[in-house]
Amino acid sequence: MATIINIETSTHVCSVALCRGNKVISIKENKEGLNHAKLVTVFIDEILKDNNLELKDIDAVGISKGPGSYTGLRIGVSTAKGLCYGAHLKLVAIDTLQAMTVEAINKIKDSTDTLFCPMIDARRMEVFCSFYDNNNIQKEDIKAVIIDEDSFKDILDKHKVVFFGTGADKCKDTIKHENAIFMENIVPSASNMTSLSNNAFISNRFEDIAYFEPFYLKDFVATTPKKKVL
């Protein structure tokens, strides 16, 4: 049974979970903002010490690969690569939106004809999103979508759709279709990566540590602060 450290830094949440098989053994999490650079390695160290483990006792590192915050993803992936290089561990990469969907599916009892649409805030009225069925199988490619009142109308005409995640809140007042359901309090968490990272490990779906890059979806755009005029 694989012992995996899962790392989630794609949004404002910094989350690290120690998992064995499909079970979460320990988790450290902070939801207060982009403090990933300060917290992620501290969380990893604390989890190992709390469970009397060393890196040599770990089989793999699971990383939430995106989409999401450029800076957050870069920090998480750099940390994961460093652990894998230093301790000769395997690296598995998990779709951030699919991991979020694990929690949403578990909260819906009868979801046979329901689709799940995780959303990550991409600023203004834009979100990163995709659609998954009740078996967490992806039905559409991940996209960056600007939300308006007609967004996803073709899908909503045929299915109930559960919208959730950091981008869903700003869509409530825009998407008014009768088949649209909004679920609150679901954010990316390392705990929701557990079954996905374990399955990836069992299936030998490992990443090339040297060449793996996060799934940014959009290019990073740097901005220059405006000069203050006295």
N, C-alpha and C positions, 0 to 999 in steps of 0.2 A: 504494500500500500504506500503510495507516494506521499511524501511530506513536502508541501509546497508553500513558499511565501508569496502571497498575492499582494500586488501594489496597485493602488488606484489614485491617480493624481490628475485626472483629465479635467476636473472642474474645481470649484472652491473647496471641495472635500479632499482632505489628505487622509488616506486610509490604508492600513496594512493589516493583513490577516494571515495567521498561521493555520494551514489546513492539512488534514490527513485524510486522504481519500475524499469523500464528499462531505466531511464534517469540519466545521470551523472549530479549531482548538482555542484560539485566542485572537483578539482583534484590538487594535488601537486606531482611534479615529478623531479627527478634528474637522469641524464644519464651519469654522469662524472666518475663513478667507484663505487667500493664497500665501500660506506659510510653509509650502511644501519643502523648500530648500532647507529650512531649519528643522522640520519635523520628521521627514520620512526616514532618514537614517537613525534618528533617535528612537522612533517607533520600532524599527527592525531590531535594534540592539535590545530594547526593553522586552520585546516579545521573546527573543531568544533566551535572555537571562531569566525571565519569568518562568520559562518552561525547561530550564536547565539544558539548553541545546546550544550547539555551536554550528557554524555554517557547514561544517563537514557532515552534519546530521541531516542536512536539507538535500532533497533530490532535484528541485527545480525552483525557478522564480517565475511567477506569472505576472505579466504586466498588462494593464489596461491600455490598449494601443490607440484609442481615439475612435471618433473625432472628439475635439474638445479644445481646451486652452492650449495654445502653442507652448507657452512657458511651462505650464503644468505637465504636459506630455513630455517635453524635453527633459525636465527634471526626473520624472519617473523612469523614463527609459534609460537615461544615463546612470541612474542608481542601479537599476536592474542589470544593466550590462556590466557595471563594476563588480557587483556581487558574483555574477556568473563567471567573469574572467578570473577574479581572485580566488574563487573556491571551486572552479571547474564544474559549474552547475549548468543544467539545461535551462533554456529560455523558452517559455511559451507565451504567446501573445493572444489576448482576448479582446474581441470587439466590445467596446464600451457600451454601445446601445443594446447589444444582445445580453450583456450581463445585467443591465438595468431591467430588462424584460423578464428575467428569472423571477424577480420579486413581484412584479405586476401579475404574472401568471399565477403565482402562488396565492394571490389575494382574490382571484376570481374563481368561484366554484364551478359554474357552468360556462365554459368559454369555447364551446365547440365551434360556433360560427363567428367568433369574435377575433378581430385583429388587434394587435398591440403596436402602438406608435410611440416609442421613446423619443423625447426631444431634448436636445441640449441647446441652451441659449447661445446664439451666435451674434448677439447685439441687435439693436433696433428691432425690427419685426422679422428677423431671420432666425431660423433654427436649423440645426443638424438633425436629421431624422431618418427613419426607415420604418418598415412594417414587418411584423413577425406574426406567425400563427400561434395557436395554443400549444404547439410542440416546440416553440421557439425556433422555428425554421424561418429564415429570412425570405420575404416575398418580393421585396423591391430593393434596389441598390440604395446605399446611403447617399443622401443628397443634402445640399444647403438650399433651403426653401424660404422664400419671403412669403409670410402668411397674409392672406386676405380672406374675405368672406366666402370665396369660392374654393379655397384650398381643400384638396382631397375630396371634392364633391362626388366624383365618379366612384370612389371607394366607399364613401359613406352612404351612397344610395343603395349599396349592396350588402354592407356589413355594419355591425356595431364596431366602433373603434374606440379603444381605450387610449387616451393621450396622457402622458405623464413625463416627469423629468423637469429639469431646470428651465426648459423652454416652453413648457406647457402652460404655465400660469398666465403668460402674456397672450395666449391664444384663446382663453375662455370667452372673452368679450367679442371675439372676431368670428370664431367658428361656432355657429349656432345650430348646426344640423341636429335633428332629433336622434340620430344614431351616434352622436359624439358624447363620449363619457370621459370626464376628467378625474384622474386619480391623483391625490396629493401625497406629498412627503415621500416621494421616491427619488433618490439621488444616487449617483454612482457610489458604490461601496465595494471594498475588496471582498467582503463576505459573499456577495452575489457572484463572484468570479469562481467560487469553489468548484462546482460541478463541471463548469466549462474547462477550467485549467486541468482538472483531474482527467477529464475525457481526452484533452489534447495530449497529456502525458502518456496515457495508456495507448493512444493511437500513434505515438511517436511524431506528433506534429510540432517539431521544434524549429525555432528560428535560428538563422545564422547570426551569431552574436556580433560579428564584425560589421555586417551590412544591414542589419535590421534598423528600420526607421519608423517612427510613429505615423499613424494615419491622420495627417493634419487636415485633409480634405480641401482646405483653402490655404493659399500662400500667406505667410506672415507679412503683415504690413507695419513697418515701423513708423511712428509719428514723432515729429519734433515739437517739443513744447513751444508755445508762442512766447515771444519775448515780452517781458513786462514793460509797459510804458509808464513812466512817472509823470 
